[in-house]
Amino acid sequence: MFNYLRKRFTSHIRERSRRRARLVSKDGRCNIEFGNVEQSRFVFLIDIWTTILDLRWRYKMTIFISAFLGSWFLFGLLWYVVAYIHKDLPEFNPSINHTPCVENINGLTSAFLFSLETQVTIGYGFRCVTEQCATAIFLLIFQSILGVIINSFMCGAILAKISRSKNRAKTITFSKNAVISKRGGKLCLLIRVANLRKSLLIGSHIYGKLLKTTITPEGETIILDQVNIEFIVDAGNENLFFISPLTIYHIIDKNSPFFHMAAETILQQDFELVVFLDGTVEATSATCQVRTSYIPEEVLWGYRFAPIVSKTKEGKYRVDFQNFSKTVAVETPHCAFCLYNEKEAKAKEKKGFDNPAFVLSEVSETSDTKM
């Protein structure tokens, strides 16, 4: 019992370490960090719009609230200073004929309320600017313009964050595992992808990258070397009719990096298969990219996906997502090289074989019969 638990614990630790090493998580997030960047972090302020959009919601809402509260309080202080300089406050005991710059500002609190009313254009009518001070008029204009800029930027950032195509990508799902089996007489790596919405992705394109560590002939070690993986869809690689789940497959031929792998050795390989799906959202015309990854433990050799689409008695097509990632074991060659040799052997059996040492000799017939 102790040995069994130790093995399970060891395998669990290995699996976790293997999952931590992957570059792209199953939900498409990239596991990478930048160190010793020579450029200052202030360069991100140059592209402030992208920086704000990339922030997480908790930081974005903190900036949103701080921007409005900060501007209200800052201009509240300025209105208080204007009233203090013009001696409009009650502690100066202004005369009855005294005309203040701003009506009914009695302290810092009322100045803050006037700042809020001015910037958000509430306009209660209780506090208002008079024509007595040019400074107050200029400050009113400046706060109104700055308030519109802050409101447009922050509200636009919130709206852009909500409507980003990144959220549309969450309704595109890939199968949990990739499988390797025969398809059309060829050994293929298959992956299933589904669109959970009825709205289509226009101009969809599917491709893959195999990430692995390679050593060049010069002895240079390249970590995360990228190899192109071409995926094929029976409906065509471009402009997919992505209304029902599709099964994409990669043919394992002599040009494929999976050609020299076998069922017994695939778990010993160190690679990560990243699959990308690019398309345009039909509703917003925004480009969208969905990605996921598969490590050797998630590639099942000798399996195929279970059927998922059926037709009801009413004539409707039904997609059962309970079988979306379900696999079925099938008879499959244990390596692509074996399948290739088997096909060559069968092709040679159908052909005749010439014997180069065979010489046809002609024998002349003579008749010994004499008349």
DRENPA-735501 format. One record per residue (C-alpha): residue number from 1; residue in one letter; x, y, z. Coordinates in nm, 2 decimals, m for minus. Example, Ala and Ser with C-alpha at 12.3 -4.5 7.8 and 13.67 -1.06 7.14 Angstrom:
% residues 2
  resi  resn       x       y       z
     1     A    1.23   m0.45    0.78
     2     S    1.37   m0.11    0.71
//
This chain:
% residues 371
  resi  resn       x       y       z
     1     M    0.00    0.00    0.00
     2     F    0.28    0.24    0.09
     3     N    0.46    0.16   m0.24
     4     Y    0.14    0.23   m0.43
     5     L    0.08    0.56   m0.27
     6     R    0.45    0.66   m0.32
     7     K    0.42    0.58   m0.69
     8     R    0.10    0.78   m0.72
     9     F    0.25    1.07   m0.54
    10     T    0.57    1.05   m0.76
    11     S    0.36    1.04   m1.08
    12     H    0.15    1.33   m0.96
    13     I    0.46    1.54   m0.88
    14     R    0.60    1.46   m1.22
    15     E    0.28    1.55   m1.39
    16     R    0.26    1.88   m1.21
    17     S    0.62    1.96   m1.30
    18     R    0.55    1.87   m1.66
    19     R    0.25    2.09   m1.67
    20     R    0.44    2.38   m1.52
    21     A    0.69    2.35   m1.79
    22     R    0.44    2.40   m2.07
    23     L    0.46    2.73   m2.26
    24     V    0.08    2.75   m2.34
    25     S   m0.18    2.64   m2.09
    26     K   m0.49    2.45   m2.19
    27     D   m0.69    2.77   m2.19
    28     G   m0.44    2.96   m2.41
    29     R   m0.25    3.16   m2.15
    30     C    0.12    3.19   m2.21
    31     N    0.35    3.09   m1.93
    32     I    0.65    3.32   m1.99
    33     E    0.82    3.60   m1.80
    34     F    1.07    3.86   m1.91
    35     G    1.38    3.93   m1.70
    36     N    1.66    4.19   m1.72
    37     V    1.47    4.41   m1.96
    38     E    1.70    4.71   m2.04
    39     Q    1.41    4.94   m2.12
    40     S    1.24    5.13   m1.84
    41     R    0.89    5.04   m1.74
    42     F    0.79    5.39   m1.83
    43     V    0.79    5.28   m2.20
    44     F    0.46    5.11   m2.13
    45     L    0.31    5.45   m2.05
    46     I    0.38    5.56   m2.41
    47     D    0.12    5.30   m2.52
    48     I   m0.11    5.37   m2.23
    49     W   m0.42    5.25   m2.41
    50     T   m0.28    4.89   m2.46
    51     T   m0.14    4.90   m2.11
    52     I   m0.48    4.98   m1.96
    53     L   m0.66    4.72   m2.17
    54     D   m0.41    4.44   m2.07
    55     L   m0.46    4.51   m1.70
    56     R   m0.66    4.27   m1.49
    57     W   m1.01    4.38   m1.39
    58     R   m0.92    4.45   m1.03
    59     Y   m0.64    4.69   m1.13
    60     K   m0.85    4.85   m1.40
    61     M   m1.14    4.92   m1.16
    62     T   m0.89    5.06   m0.91
    63     I   m0.76    5.30   m1.17
    64     F   m1.11    5.38   m1.29
    65     I   m1.23    5.48   m0.94
    66     S   m0.90    5.66   m0.85
    67     A   m0.91    5.87   m1.17
    68     F   m1.26    6.01   m1.09
    69     L   m1.21    6.05   m0.72
    70     G   m0.87    6.20   m0.76
    71     S   m0.99    6.45   m1.02
    72     W   m1.29    6.55   m0.81
    73     F   m1.08    6.60   m0.50
    74     L   m0.80    6.79   m0.69
    75     F   m1.04    7.03   m0.84
    76     G   m1.23    7.06   m0.51
    77     L   m0.90    7.19   m0.36
    78     L   m0.86    7.44   m0.65
    79     W   m1.22    7.57   m0.60
    80     Y   m1.15    7.60   m0.23
    81     V   m0.83    7.80   m0.30
    82     V   m1.02    8.03   m0.54
    83     A   m1.28    8.09   m0.27
    84     Y   m1.01    8.14   m0.01
    85     I   m0.82    8.39   m0.22
    86     H   m1.13    8.59   m0.30
    87     K   m1.24    8.57    0.06
    88     D   m1.57    8.41   m0.01
    89     L   m1.56    8.18    0.29
    90     P   m1.77    8.25    0.60
    91     E   m1.46    8.30    0.83
    92     F   m1.38    8.62    0.64
    93     N   m1.72    8.77    0.72
    94     P   m1.80    8.89    0.37
    95     S   m2.03    9.19    0.35
    96     I   m2.39    9.17    0.22
    97     N   m2.29    9.33   m0.11
    98     H   m2.00    9.09   m0.16
    99     T   m2.03    8.88   m0.48
   100     P   m1.84    8.54   m0.45
   101     C   m1.67    8.36   m0.73
   102     V   m1.89    8.06   m0.66
   103     E   m2.21    8.08   m0.48
   104     N   m2.26    7.87   m0.16
   105     I   m1.91    7.74   m0.11
   106     N   m1.86    7.74    0.27
   107     G   m1.57    7.50    0.31
   108     L   m1.37    7.21    0.16
   109     T   m1.67    6.98    0.16
   110     S   m1.89    7.21   m0.04
   111     A   m1.60    7.28   m0.28
   112     F   m1.57    6.90   m0.33
   113     L   m1.94    6.87   m0.40
   114     F   m1.92    7.16   m0.65
   115     S   m1.63    7.00   m0.82
   116     L   m1.82    6.67   m0.86
   117     E   m2.13    6.85   m0.99
   118     T   m1.93    7.04   m1.24
   119     Q   m1.74    6.74   m1.38
   120     V   m2.03    6.51   m1.41
   121     T   m2.26    6.79   m1.52
   122     I   m2.53    6.72   m1.26
   123     G   m2.63    7.09   m1.23
   124     Y   m2.84    7.11   m0.91
   125     G   m2.85    7.49   m0.94
   126     F   m2.76    7.55   m0.58
   127     R   m2.39    7.62   m0.64
   128     C   m2.29    7.81   m0.95
   129     V   m2.01    8.02   m1.09
   130     T   m2.06    8.40   m1.11
   131     E   m1.90    8.64   m1.35
   132     Q   m1.70    8.80   m1.07
   133     C   m1.38    8.60   m1.12
   134     A   m1.21    8.52   m1.45
   135     T   m1.00    8.26   m1.26
   136     A   m1.32    8.07   m1.17
   137     I   m1.45    8.08   m1.53
   138     F   m1.11    7.95   m1.66
   139     L   m1.11    7.67   m1.40
   140     L   m1.47    7.58   m1.49
   141     I   m1.37    7.54   m1.86
   142     F   m1.06    7.35   m1.78
   143     Q   m1.23    7.10   m1.55
   144     S   m1.51    7.05   m1.80
   145     I   m1.27    6.96   m2.08
   146     L   m1.05    6.74   m1.86
   147     G   m1.36    6.57   m1.72
   148     V   m1.48    6.48   m2.07
   149     I   m1.13    6.34   m2.15
   150     I   m1.12    6.13   m1.84
   151     N   m1.47    6.01   m1.88
   152     S   m1.42    5.91   m2.25
   153     F   m1.09    5.74   m2.18
   154     M   m1.19    5.53   m1.88
   155     C   m1.54    5.44   m2.01
   156     G   m1.39    5.35   m2.35
   157     A   m1.14    5.13   m2.18
   158     I   m1.41    4.95   m1.98
   159     L   m1.62    4.90   m2.30
   160     A   m1.32    4.79   m2.50
   161     K   m1.22    4.54   m2.22
   162     I   m1.57    4.39   m2.22
   163     S   m1.60    4.37   m2.60
   164     R   m1.25    4.23   m2.67
   165     S   m1.25    3.92   m2.89
   166     K   m1.05    3.74   m2.61
   167     N   m1.39    3.67   m2.45
   168     R   m1.52    3.52   m2.77
   169     A   m1.23    3.28   m2.76
   170     K   m1.37    3.13   m2.45
   171     T   m1.66    2.98   m2.64
   172     I   m1.42    2.79   m2.87
   173     T   m1.31    2.46   m2.71
   174     F   m1.06    2.20   m2.80
   175     S   m1.06    1.83   m2.71
   176     K   m0.87    1.74   m2.39
   177     N   m0.65    1.50   m2.57
   178     A   m0.51    1.45   m2.92
   179     V   m0.52    1.11   m3.07
   180     I   m0.31    0.92   m3.33
   181     S   m0.48    0.66   m3.56
   182     K   m0.53    0.58   m3.92
   183     R   m0.75    0.81   m4.13
   184     G   m0.79    0.75   m4.50
   185     G   m0.52    0.49   m4.50
   186     K   m0.27    0.73   m4.35
   187     L   m0.14    0.76   m3.99
   188     C   m0.27    1.10   m3.86
   189     L   m0.27    1.30   m3.54
   190     L   m0.63    1.42   m3.48
   191     I   m0.77    1.70   m3.26
   192     R   m1.14    1.80   m3.22
   193     V   m1.25    2.16   m3.20
   194     A   m1.60    2.30   m3.14
   195     N   m1.77    2.63   m3.15
   196     L   m2.01    2.67   m2.86
   197     R   m2.20    2.96   m3.02
   198     K   m2.43    2.95   m3.33
   199     S   m2.26    3.26   m3.47
   200     L   m1.97    3.17   m3.70
   201     L   m1.61    3.27   m3.71
   202     I   m1.54    3.42   m4.05
   203     G   m1.23    3.32   m4.24
   204     S   m1.11    3.07   m3.98
   205     H   m0.76    2.92   m4.02
   206     I   m0.61    2.64   m3.82
   207     Y   m0.24    2.57   m3.78
   208     G    0.00    2.44   m3.52
   209     K    0.36    2.48   m3.38
   210     L    0.56    2.20   m3.23
   211     L    0.79    2.34   m2.96
   212     K    1.09    2.13   m2.86
   213     T    1.45    2.16   m2.77
   214     T    1.69    2.09   m3.07
   215     I    2.06    2.08   m3.11
   216     T    2.20    2.23   m3.43
   217     P    2.49    2.06   m3.62
   218     E    2.71    2.34   m3.49
   219     G    2.63    2.23   m3.13
   220     E    2.39    2.51   m3.05
   221     T    2.10    2.42   m2.82
   222     I    1.78    2.59   m2.92
   223     I    1.51    2.59   m2.65
   224     L    1.15    2.62   m2.77
   225     D    1.25    2.56   m3.13
   226     Q    0.93    2.60   m3.34
   227     V    0.84    2.36   m3.62
   228     N    0.53    2.42   m3.84
   229     I    0.26    2.16   m3.82
   230     E    0.00    2.17   m4.10
   231     F   m0.35    2.06   m4.01
   232     I   m0.61    1.95   m4.26
   233     V   m0.98    1.98   m4.24
   234     D   m1.20    1.78   m4.48
   235     A   m1.41    2.10   m4.54
   236     G   m1.09    2.29   m4.64
   237     N   m0.84    2.49   m4.43
   238     E   m0.98    2.83   m4.52
   239     N   m1.33    2.97   m4.46
   240     L   m1.44    2.69   m4.23
   241     F   m1.82    2.64   m4.19
   242     F   m1.77    2.62   m3.82
   243     I   m2.12    2.55   m3.71
   244     S   m2.06    2.20   m3.58
   245     P   m1.75    2.04   m3.41
   246     L   m1.47    1.97   m3.66
   247     T   m1.19    1.71   m3.64
   248     I   m0.86    1.85   m3.77
   249     Y   m0.58    1.61   m3.85
   250     H   m0.21    1.62   m3.93
   251     I   m0.07    1.35   m4.17
   252     I    0.23    1.18   m4.02
   253     D    0.45    1.14   m4.33
   254     K    0.83    1.16   m4.38
   255     N    0.82    1.53   m4.35
   256     S    0.63    1.52   m4.02
   257     P    0.83    1.56   m3.69
   258     F    0.61    1.27   m3.55
   259     F    0.74    1.03   m3.82
   260     H    1.02    0.89   m3.60
   261     M    0.80    0.86   m3.29
   262     A    0.63    0.53   m3.19
   263     A    0.36    0.43   m2.94
   264     E    0.63    0.30   m2.70
   265     T    0.85    0.61   m2.72
   266     I    0.61    0.90   m2.75
   267     L    0.58    0.94   m2.37
   268     Q    0.96    0.97   m2.36
   269     Q    0.96    1.27   m2.60
   270     D    0.99    1.63   m2.48
   271     F    0.77    1.84   m2.69
   272     E    0.46    2.07   m2.68
   273     L    0.21    2.09   m2.96
   274     V    0.05    2.43   m2.97
   275     V   m0.27    2.46   m3.19
   276     F   m0.40    2.80   m3.31
   277     L   m0.74    2.89   m3.45
   278     D   m0.76    3.24   m3.61
   279     G   m1.08    3.40   m3.73
   280     T   m1.30    3.70   m3.74
   281     V   m1.60    3.74   m3.50
   282     E   m1.92    3.76   m3.71
   283     A   m2.09    4.00   m3.47
   284     T   m1.81    4.26   m3.42
   285     S   m1.57    4.20   m3.71
   286     A   m1.29    4.18   m3.46
   287     T   m1.01    3.93   m3.51
   288     C   m0.99    3.64   m3.26
   289     Q   m0.73    3.38   m3.18
   290     V   m0.78    3.07   m2.98
   291     R   m0.49    2.85   m2.87
   292     T   m0.43    2.54   m2.67
   293     S   m0.14    2.29   m2.62
   294     Y   m0.08    1.92   m2.59
   295     I    0.22    1.75   m2.41
   296     P    0.32    1.39   m2.48
   297     E    0.09    1.26   m2.19
   298     E   m0.21    1.42   m2.37
   299     V   m0.14    1.25   m2.70
   300     L   m0.31    0.91   m2.71
   301     W   m0.17    0.66   m2.96
   302     G   m0.42    0.41   m3.11
   303     Y   m0.74    0.59   m3.04
   304     R   m1.00    0.79   m3.23
   305     F   m1.28    1.02   m3.12
   306     A   m1.63    0.89   m3.05
   307     P   m1.91    1.01   m3.28
   308     I   m2.07    1.33   m3.16
   309     V   m2.32    1.44   m3.43
   310     S   m2.65    1.26   m3.48
   311     K   m2.98    1.33   m3.64
   312     T   m3.31    1.34   m3.45
   313     K   m3.65    1.21   m3.57
   314     E   m3.76    1.57   m3.62
   315     G   m3.48    1.62   m3.88
   316     K   m3.26    1.83   m3.66
   317     Y   m2.89    1.77   m3.61
   318     R   m2.79    1.72   m3.25
   319     V   m2.44    1.76   m3.11
   320     D   m2.37    1.56   m2.79
   321     F   m2.09    1.73   m2.61
   322     Q   m2.08    1.45   m2.36
   323     N   m1.87    1.26   m2.62
   324     F   m1.67    1.56   m2.72
   325     S   m1.34    1.44   m2.57
   326     K   m1.43    1.07   m2.55
   327     T   m1.19    0.84   m2.73
   328     V   m1.23    0.48   m2.86
   329     A   m0.94    0.24   m2.90
   330     V   m0.88    0.12   m3.26
   331     E   m0.62   m0.09   m3.43
   332     T   m0.33    0.13   m3.52
   333     P    0.03    0.07   m3.63
   334     H    0.27    0.13   m3.35
   335     C    0.48    0.37   m3.57
   336     A    0.45    0.56   m3.89
   337     F    0.76    0.40   m4.03
   338     C    0.60    0.05   m4.00
   339     L    0.29    0.17   m4.18
   340     Y    0.51    0.32   m4.46
   341     N    0.71   m0.01   m4.50
   342     E    0.39   m0.21   m4.50
   343     K    0.24   m0.01   m4.78
   344     E    0.56   m0.04   m4.98
   345     A    0.56   m0.42   m4.93
   346     K    0.20   m0.45   m5.04
   347     A    0.28   m0.24   m5.35
   348     K    0.57   m0.46   m5.45
   349     E    0.36   m0.77   m5.41
   350     K    0.13   m0.65   m5.68
   351     K    0.42   m0.60   m5.92
   352     G    0.62   m0.86   m6.11
   353     F    1.00   m0.91   m6.05
   354     D    1.25   m0.93   m6.34
   355     N    1.55   m1.17   m6.31
   356     P    1.85   m0.98   m6.47
   357     A    2.04   m1.32   m6.51
   358     F    1.77   m1.48   m6.72
   359     V    1.87   m1.52   m7.08
   360     L    1.63   m1.63   m7.35
   361     S    1.80   m1.88   m7.58
   362     E    1.64   m1.97   m7.91
   363     V    1.65   m2.34   m8.03
   364     S    1.63   m2.41   m8.40
   365     E    1.42   m2.71   m8.49
   366     T    1.57   m2.95   m8.75
   367     S    1.39   m3.24   m8.91
   368     D    1.57   m3.57   m8.94
   369     T    1.30   m3.73   m9.15
   370     K    1.41   m3.81   m9.50
   371     M    1.18   m3.87   m9.78
//
